[in-house]
Amino acid sequence: MVIKDGFLVINKDKGCTSHDCVNQIRKLLNTKKVGHTGTLDPEVTGTLPIAIGSATRFIQYLPQDKTYIGQIKLGIRTSTDDIHGKIINEKDWPKITYEQLDQYLNYFRGIIKQIPPKVSSVHVNGERAYKKSFNNENFELEPREVKVEELNLIKWDQMNGIIEIKIKCSGGTYIRSIARDLGTVLNSEGCLLLLKRISACGFHEKNSIKISELKRDKNNPKNLIIPTISALEHISTLVLSHEEEIKFWQSGRAIKVDINYFHESKAFDFTKPIKVIDKRKTLLGIGFLNREESNINPKLVLNAK
């Protein structure tokens, strides 16, 4: 079976790490060049895009927003900010209406600052925070700015103190931190009860497959791999029509362009990465526009010569 480069969208099971998924795909496809687009905690289920072959080089150019459906349990604070950690405090939650709770969620909509959980993959002096936490080291994490584009209250279970939400946010957002901080805002405690990622980096749960299903039908993967170019539809495109231009590009040389054309094209964003293709819509790489010199400068070149 010949495996093409691209993205395979895995529906991750609970208890499996992102690294475990990568290793299983490596073995299944018999290829070493495999990577994921961002860690999904072991207890979190759902969408985990896996890059295969040269697609691993394009991960940084994918959309970075993610969407989750989750449940927050009020009244409990834990060492990990989710229900699986050691309980460190318990406190009654307030009696409030659905509408009042929705107003409190305004604290977490838009651009916010949050402190990541101590059991997280954030680096602290060159070491992962979760390792320092497991070693019982004392350390503090700095607040980080993240963007919550959408935060919808789906259900409020007053009796059991359980909040169900749907959230679309930027990469690097910790839903566990939102659970913890919402508890504080409500003069209670909070931790994450359940979490499922339904989309990530432009890929969606509806197009995902479980690794167990792939193992049952080994011809499946090659039919399910999404071409890299399809994952880059959100960024502007430059078509190289002449063979000489393509040779220049493959040797890493800048390509002269008509800046006026880009100004006239409303869909073109010259401040961001540009995908470069040929007339057959073959992906050649990623470049950036140098407006002063009227050039596209290569940043990532496939099939370099």
C-alpha positions as CSV (number, residue, x, y, z in Angstrom):
1,M,0.0,0.0,0.0
2,V,1.5,3.3,-1.1
3,I,0.8,6.0,1.5
4,K,0.4,9.6,0.2
5,D,1.2,12.7,2.3
6,G,-1.6,14.5,4.0
7,F,-3.7,14.4,7.2
8,L,-5.6,11.6,8.8
9,V,-8.3,12.7,11.3
10,I,-8.4,10.4,14.3
11,N,-11.3,10.2,16.8
12,K,-9.2,9.6,19.9
13,D,-10.5,7.4,22.7
14,K,-10.2,8.2,26.4
15,G,-7.0,7.0,28.1
16,C,-4.9,7.2,24.9
17,T,-2.2,9.8,24.7
18,S,-1.6,11.8,21.5
19,H,1.8,10.3,21.3
20,D,0.3,6.8,21.5
21,C,-1.9,7.6,18.5
22,V,1.1,8.8,16.5
23,N,3.0,5.6,17.3
24,Q,0.0,3.4,16.3
25,I,-0.4,5.3,13.0
26,R,3.4,4.9,12.3
27,K,3.1,1.1,12.7
28,L,-0.2,0.9,10.8
29,L,1.1,2.8,7.8
30,N,4.7,1.6,8.2
31,T,6.1,5.1,7.9
32,K,8.2,7.1,10.4
33,K,7.2,10.7,9.4
34,V,4.1,11.1,11.4
35,G,3.1,13.8,13.9
36,H,0.0,15.3,15.6
37,T,-1.2,18.9,15.3
38,G,-1.4,19.5,19.1
39,T,-1.7,17.5,22.2
40,L,-5.0,16.2,23.4
41,D,-5.0,15.2,27.1
42,P,-5.4,11.4,27.7
43,E,-8.8,11.8,29.3
44,V,-10.1,14.0,26.5
45,T,-11.7,12.4,23.5
46,G,-12.4,13.5,19.9
47,T,-10.7,15.1,17.0
48,L,-6.9,14.6,16.7
49,P,-5.5,15.4,13.2
50,I,-2.4,13.4,12.3
51,A,0.1,14.6,9.7
52,I,1.7,12.1,7.5
53,G,4.9,12.5,5.4
54,S,5.6,16.1,4.2
55,A,2.3,17.3,5.8
56,T,4.2,17.4,9.1
57,R,6.0,20.5,7.7
58,F,2.7,22.3,7.2
59,I,1.3,21.9,10.7
60,Q,2.2,25.5,11.8
61,Y,0.2,26.9,8.8
62,L,-3.1,25.2,9.7
63,P,-5.9,27.2,11.4
64,Q,-5.2,27.1,15.1
65,D,-8.7,27.4,16.5
66,K,-10.4,24.4,18.2
67,T,-14.0,23.6,19.3
68,Y,-15.0,21.5,22.3
69,I,-18.1,20.3,24.1
70,G,-17.5,19.8,27.8
71,Q,-18.9,19.6,31.3
72,I,-17.8,21.6,34.3
73,K,-18.4,20.3,37.9
74,L,-18.9,23.0,40.4
75,G,-18.1,22.6,44.1
76,I,-14.8,20.7,43.7
77,R,-11.2,21.9,43.1
78,T,-8.5,19.4,42.2
79,S,-4.8,19.3,41.8
80,T,-5.2,18.9,38.0
81,D,-8.2,21.1,37.5
82,D,-10.2,18.1,36.2
83,I,-12.2,15.4,38.0
84,H,-9.2,12.9,37.8
85,G,-7.0,14.9,40.2
86,K,-6.7,14.9,43.9
87,I,-9.5,16.9,45.6
88,I,-8.0,19.9,47.4
89,N,-11.1,21.8,48.3
90,E,-14.9,21.5,48.2
91,K,-17.5,24.3,48.5
92,D,-21.2,24.8,47.8
93,W,-22.2,26.3,44.5
94,P,-24.7,29.2,44.3
95,K,-28.4,28.8,43.4
96,I,-28.6,30.8,40.1
97,T,-30.7,30.7,36.9
98,Y,-29.6,29.6,33.5
99,E,-29.7,33.3,32.4
100,Q,-27.6,34.4,35.3
101,L,-25.0,31.7,34.7
102,D,-24.8,32.7,31.0
103,Q,-24.0,36.3,32.2
104,Y,-21.1,34.9,34.3
105,L,-19.7,33.2,31.3
106,N,-19.0,36.7,29.8
107,Y,-15.9,36.7,32.0
108,F,-14.5,34.1,29.6
109,R,-15.6,35.4,26.3
110,G,-13.3,37.3,23.9
111,I,-9.6,37.8,24.7
112,I,-8.9,36.7,28.2
113,K,-5.8,35.9,30.4
114,Q,-5.6,32.5,32.1
115,I,-3.1,30.6,34.2
116,P,-2.5,27.1,32.7
117,P,-3.1,24.1,35.0
118,K,0.0,23.0,36.9
119,V,-0.4,19.6,35.3
120,S,0.0,20.9,31.7
121,S,2.6,20.7,28.9
122,V,3.7,24.3,29.4
123,H,7.5,24.8,29.7
124,V,8.9,26.1,33.0
125,N,12.7,26.7,32.8
126,G,13.0,24.1,30.1
127,E,10.9,21.5,31.8
128,R,7.3,20.5,31.3
129,A,5.0,21.8,34.1
130,Y,3.4,18.4,34.6
131,K,6.8,16.8,35.4
132,K,7.5,19.5,38.0
133,S,4.1,19.0,39.5
134,F,4.5,15.2,39.7
135,N,7.8,15.8,41.5
136,N,6.0,18.0,44.0
137,E,8.1,21.0,43.1
138,N,6.8,24.5,44.0
139,F,6.5,26.8,41.0
140,E,4.2,29.4,39.5
141,L,2.9,29.8,36.0
142,E,2.4,33.1,34.3
143,P,-1.0,34.1,32.9
144,R,-1.3,33.7,29.1
145,E,-3.5,35.6,26.7
146,V,-6.0,33.4,24.8
147,K,-9.1,34.1,22.6
148,V,-12.5,32.5,23.2
149,E,-14.4,33.2,20.0
150,E,-17.6,31.4,21.1
151,L,-18.8,30.2,24.5
152,N,-22.3,28.8,24.5
153,L,-24.2,27.5,27.6
154,I,-25.9,24.3,26.6
155,K,-27.3,23.0,29.9
156,W,-27.3,24.0,33.6
157,D,-28.0,21.2,36.1
158,Q,-28.5,23.2,39.3
159,M,-29.1,20.0,41.4
160,N,-25.8,18.4,40.6
161,G,-23.8,21.6,39.9
162,I,-22.9,20.5,36.3
163,I,-22.5,23.0,33.5
164,E,-22.4,21.9,29.8
165,I,-20.8,24.2,27.4
166,K,-19.6,24.5,23.8
167,I,-16.5,26.5,23.3
168,K,-14.5,27.7,20.2
169,C,-11.1,29.0,21.2
170,S,-7.6,29.7,20.0
171,G,-4.8,27.2,20.3
172,G,-3.2,27.1,23.8
173,T,-6.6,27.6,25.6
174,Y,-7.0,25.4,28.6
175,I,-10.7,24.4,29.3
176,R,-9.6,23.1,32.7
177,S,-8.5,26.6,33.6
178,I,-11.9,28.0,32.5
179,A,-13.6,25.3,34.7
180,R,-11.4,26.2,37.7
181,D,-11.7,30.0,37.2
182,L,-15.5,29.8,36.7
183,G,-15.8,28.2,40.1
184,T,-13.9,31.1,41.6
185,V,-16.0,33.7,39.8
186,L,-19.1,31.9,41.2
187,N,-17.6,32.0,44.8
188,S,-17.3,28.3,44.6
189,E,-14.9,25.8,43.1
190,G,-14.8,24.1,39.7
191,C,-13.1,21.4,37.7
192,L,-13.5,19.8,34.3
193,L,-15.8,16.8,34.3
194,L,-15.8,15.7,30.7
195,L,-14.3,17.1,27.5
196,K,-14.6,16.2,23.8
197,R,-12.9,18.0,20.9
198,I,-15.2,18.2,17.9
199,S,-12.9,20.2,15.6
200,A,-9.3,21.2,15.5
201,C,-7.0,23.0,12.9
202,G,-9.7,23.0,10.3
203,F,-10.6,19.3,10.7
204,H,-13.9,18.0,12.0
205,E,-15.2,15.1,14.0
206,K,-17.6,14.1,11.2
207,N,-14.5,13.2,9.1
208,S,-12.7,11.3,11.8
209,I,-12.1,7.6,12.4
210,K,-11.1,5.5,15.3
211,I,-7.7,3.7,15.2
212,S,-9.5,0.5,16.0
213,E,-11.6,0.9,12.8
214,L,-8.4,1.5,10.8
215,K,-6.9,-1.7,12.1
216,R,-9.9,-3.7,11.0
217,D,-9.6,-2.5,7.4
218,K,-6.0,-1.8,6.5
219,N,-6.9,-0.4,3.1
220,N,-8.9,2.4,4.7
221,P,-6.0,4.8,5.6
222,K,-5.0,5.7,2.0
223,N,-8.6,6.5,1.1
224,L,-9.1,8.7,4.2
225,I,-5.9,10.8,4.0
226,I,-6.8,14.4,3.3
227,P,-4.3,16.0,0.8
228,T,-2.2,18.7,2.4
229,I,-3.4,21.3,-0.1
230,S,-7.0,20.8,1.0
231,A,-6.0,21.7,4.6
232,L,-4.6,25.0,3.4
233,E,-7.7,26.4,1.8
234,H,-7.9,29.2,4.4
235,I,-4.7,30.9,3.1
236,S,-4.1,32.8,-0.1
237,T,-2.7,31.1,-3.2
238,L,-0.1,32.1,-5.8
239,V,0.0,30.0,-9.1
240,L,3.4,29.7,-10.8
241,S,2.6,29.2,-14.5
242,H,6.1,29.1,-16.0
243,E,8.6,26.3,-15.8
244,E,11.4,28.8,-15.1
245,E,9.5,30.2,-12.1
246,I,9.0,26.7,-10.7
247,K,12.8,26.0,-11.1
248,F,13.6,29.2,-9.3
249,W,11.2,28.3,-6.5
250,Q,12.6,24.7,-6.1
251,S,16.1,26.2,-5.8
252,G,14.9,28.5,-3.0
253,R,15.1,31.7,-5.0
254,A,12.6,34.6,-4.7
255,I,9.9,35.0,-7.4
256,K,9.0,38.4,-8.9
257,V,5.3,39.1,-8.6
258,D,2.9,41.9,-9.7
259,I,2.1,43.6,-6.4
260,N,-0.9,45.5,-8.0
261,Y,-2.5,42.1,-8.7
262,F,-2.4,41.3,-5.0
263,H,-3.9,44.7,-4.0
264,E,-6.7,44.2,-6.5
265,S,-7.5,40.7,-5.1
266,K,-9.7,41.3,-2.0
267,A,-9.3,37.6,-1.0
268,F,-5.5,37.9,-0.9
269,D,-3.9,38.6,2.5
270,F,-0.3,39.6,1.8
271,T,0.6,39.8,5.5
272,K,0.2,36.1,6.0
273,P,1.7,32.9,4.6
274,I,0.9,32.2,0.9
275,K,0.6,28.7,-0.6
276,V,2.4,28.3,-3.9
277,I,1.0,25.9,-6.5
278,D,1.6,25.1,-10.2
279,K,-1.0,25.1,-13.0
280,R,-2.0,21.4,-12.1
281,K,-2.7,22.6,-8.6
282,T,0.2,20.7,-7.2
283,L,1.4,22.1,-3.9
284,L,5.0,23.6,-4.2
285,G,5.3,25.1,-0.7
286,I,4.8,28.2,1.4
287,G,6.1,31.7,0.8
288,F,5.8,35.3,2.2
289,L,5.4,38.4,0.2
290,N,8.1,41.1,0.3
291,R,6.2,44.2,-0.8
292,E,9.2,46.4,-1.1
293,E,11.0,44.1,-3.5
294,S,7.8,42.8,-5.2
295,N,8.9,39.2,-4.4
296,I,7.5,36.0,-3.0
297,N,10.2,34.6,-0.7
298,P,10.2,30.8,-0.2
299,K,9.8,29.7,3.4
300,L,8.9,26.0,2.8
301,V,9.8,24.3,-0.4
302,L,8.7,20.9,-1.5
303,N,10.9,18.9,-3.8
304,A,13.8,21.3,-3.3
305,K,16.6,21.0,-5.8
